[in-house]
Amino acid sequence: MSRVWLVTGANSGFGRAIVEAAVAAGDVVVAAARRTQALDDLVAAHPDQVDPVRLDVTDTAAIGPAVADVLARHGRIDVLVNNAGRTHVGAFEEDTDEQLRDLFDVHVFGPAALVRAVLPGMRERRSGAIVQMSSMGGQMSFAGFSAYSGTKFALEGMTEALRDEVAPLGIRTLIVEPGAFRTSLMGNRTLSHEELADYKDTVGATRAMAAAADGSQPGDPAKAAALILEALAADETPLRLPLGADGVDAVLGHLDQVRAEIAAWESRARATAFEG
């Protein structure tokens, strides 16, 4: 029996690639986006498999009714893919509360509301899958990405706990951590409103990298989508799936660095209990 997917940010990048892969597998996809016109070609080619829905994930009040409408028309949601997002570059000191809250709305509060909305049906059926599109920046970070990585760290921490809660109920969870893939992410980046001179060599270098990388990233979203479907179909779906050689190297290198830093302070850290 074909599955029913709900994919946010389905109009481009990973979202569109996942829609195409799911359709090729014979499934039905509710393709959610703020601008559904970009999906017109897919709807025309697969009218029985692609169902476009206008949804802004930052409008959390609209999420419950949107999911209820999908359930009324399709009967169930088997796979939720929280993909909608954007990137932001700015020094920690430069970013405003408004910019930080806007990113958390997109990457944390919207996805959280969608997870809560689809879980009752998945629990009832004792099956389903939740895919959280994170980033290698959800495991490590560097100058200029404090706000972006902060949201992805939050999403990953919540999902790690979610996995323990829903795995006994037959529900799978998958955190996807791509490196540099050829999507519109860098082209749609936002920037801090001011650029402090003291961060020119650190955050400034990241700004330049982000601008130069747009359109030349090595990662292929179609290959990423195929691997995501493969991971969901595996006997044991991994909790985390770094993607791209750069993504894998970055995550593994960060884990080595964390282990080395802990080891350097391990004996003193262990000796912080009450005597006796």
N, C-alpha and C positions, 0 to 999 in steps of 0.2 A: 504494500500500500504506500502511495506517495506521501511524503511528509509535507507539513505546512510550516513555512519559515516566515518569520517577521524580521526584516533587516532594516535597520535605520541607516541614514546617510547612504541610501541605495543608489543615488544618482551618479556617483563617480567613484574612482579609486577602488579600494578594497570592497566597498559596499556593492558596487556594480559587478565586480569580478565574482563575488560570492553569489549574487543573484544569477549570473550566467552559469556558474558551475552547478548550482542547485537545479536550475531549469534543465540543464543537460542531463542531470541525474534523474529527471522525470518528476521532480517535486514541484509544488506550488509555492510561490513566493509573494508575500505581501511586502511590497517594496515601498518603504516609508522615506520621505524626503520633504524638505521645505519647498523645493521646486521640482515637481513631478514631471514637468515638460521634458526634462532630460531623459526620461524613461519611455518616451512615446515610441521609439523604435523597437524597444524590447516588448512593449505591450502589443504593438502591431504584429510582431513576429510570433509572439506566444500569448495570444489573448486568453487562453484557458489556464495559463500558468503564472502570469505576472499580473498582480493586482496592485496598482499604484495607490498610495495613500499619502495625503499631505499631512505631515506631522513635524512640529518643531519640538525636539526633546526637552528644550528648556521650559516649555509650557507644561509643567507637570500636572496642572489641572486638566489638561486635555488627554493625558495618557490613559487614564482609566476608561473613559468613554471610547477612545480609539481602539483599545484592546477588546473591549466589550463588543464593538462593532465587528472586529475581525472574527471573534468567536461566534457571533451570531451568523455570519456569512460563511465561515469555513469550518466551524465546529470545534476547532482546536488550534493550538499553536505548539508545534513539536520542537522547533528550534528558534530561540531568540538570539539575534546577533546585534549587540550594542556596538555599532560602528561609527555613528555620527560623531564628528569631532573636528578640531582644528588645532593648530599649534600656535605658540606665542613665544617671542624672544624678548627678554628684558632682564636686567639685573634685579636681584631680590629687592634692593633699595629703591629701584626705579618704578617697580610695578605698583599700581594703586590697588586699594581694596576692591574697587569696582572691577578691575581687570581680573583679579584673582577670583572673585565671586562668579564672574561670568564664565570662567573656565571650569569652575567646580559645577556650575549648573549644567554645562554640556557634558562633562566627563564623569561626574559622580551622581548628582541628584537626579538627572534625567534617566541614566541607566538604572539607578536604584529603584526609581518609580516603575520602570518597565519590568524589572525583575519581580517586584512585588505583585505587579498586575498579572503576570503570566504564571506565577508559581501555583496558585490554587488549582488551576486546570492540570498542570503537570503533576502535582501531588495526587490529585484524584486518579489520574491514569497510571501513576507510578512509572512515568517515563517522560523524557524530554531532555533538552540540552540548552545550556546558556553559554554563549560565546561572548567574551569581553575582549574587544579590540583595544589592546593596550599599546605598548611600545617597549623597545629596549630601554627607553627612558622611564619605564615603570619599575626597573630593577636598579638602574644607576642613573647618574645625572652629571652635568657639568655646567660651567658658567653660561648663563643666559637662559637656562631651561628650568629654573627653580619652580616657577608657577606651573608650567606644563607637567613636569615630573611629579610635582606635589599632587596633582589630580590623579595621575596614573598610579602613583604609589598607593593613594587612598583606594582607588578602584581595585587594585590587586590585593590589598589587605582585606577588604570586605569580601572579595571573591574567595580568598583562601579559607575564610571561616564558612562562607556559604557552601563550599565544597563539602566540608565535614557535616554540615547540616542536612544537605539534600542527597548526598551519595547513598545513604541507606534507603532512600525513597525511590531509587532508580533514576535519578536525574543527574546528568553529566554536566561538568563545568570545564571550560577551556579558556585560558587566558592566552591571547596571541600577542607576541612581543616582536613586531617587525623592526628591522633596521631601516635602511634607506631604500624605499620602494618608489617606483615612478607613479606617484599619485599627485593630486593637487594640494597635498598637505602643506608643503613649503610655499607654494604659490598663494595660498589663502592665509598665510601667517599674519598675526597681529604683532605689534611692537609696543614697547613701553613708550610713554608720551615724551619722556626726556631721556637724554643720553649723557650721563655723568662722565666727565673726562677721565676720572680715575679708573673707569672700567673699560677704557678704549681697547686695551691689549687683551682683555679676557672676553667680556661680553661682545665687544666690537668684532672680535674674530669670529664669534658665533653668528653674529648678524651677517657678516660677509659670507660665511659658509652656507647659511640658509638661503641667501639670495642666489649664490652660485650653483647650488645643488638642484634647484628646481628644474625639472625636465631631464636631468642627466643621471638620476639615481639608478643603481644597477638592478634593483629588485623588480621582478615581474609579478604584478598583482594576480594574474591568472594562475601562475604556478603556486602562489601563496594560497589562493582559494582552493585549489585542488588538494593541497596538503591539509588544509583545515578540514575539508570533507573526509579525507583519509583518517585524520586524527579522531574525528567524531565517530567513525565507523570501527575504530580499533577495539580490540577486546578490553584494553585498558587505555582510556583517553587520558593523556597527560594533563596535569593542572596547568603547566606553562609550556608554551611552544614558541621559542625564539625563532625568528625567520631571517634568512639571509646570512651570508658569511659574516658580515659586519655585525649583525645583531647577535649571532651566536658568540663571536669573539668578544664583543663588549660585555655580554652577560657573564661569560665564563671568566673573563679578566677581572671583572668587578668582584665576583665571588672569591677569587684567589686573593684579591687585595683585602677584602673584609676578613678572610681567614688569617692572613698575615698580621693585620692590625690587632685582631683579638689575641692571637698567639703571643704577641709582644707584651701584652699586659695581662695575660691569663693568670699567672700565679698571684699577682697582686689583686686582681679582680676576684679571685676565688677566696681570698683571705679577708673578706669584708664582713664575715659573720660575727655574731657575739662570741666572746671567748667562752669555751666550755660548753 
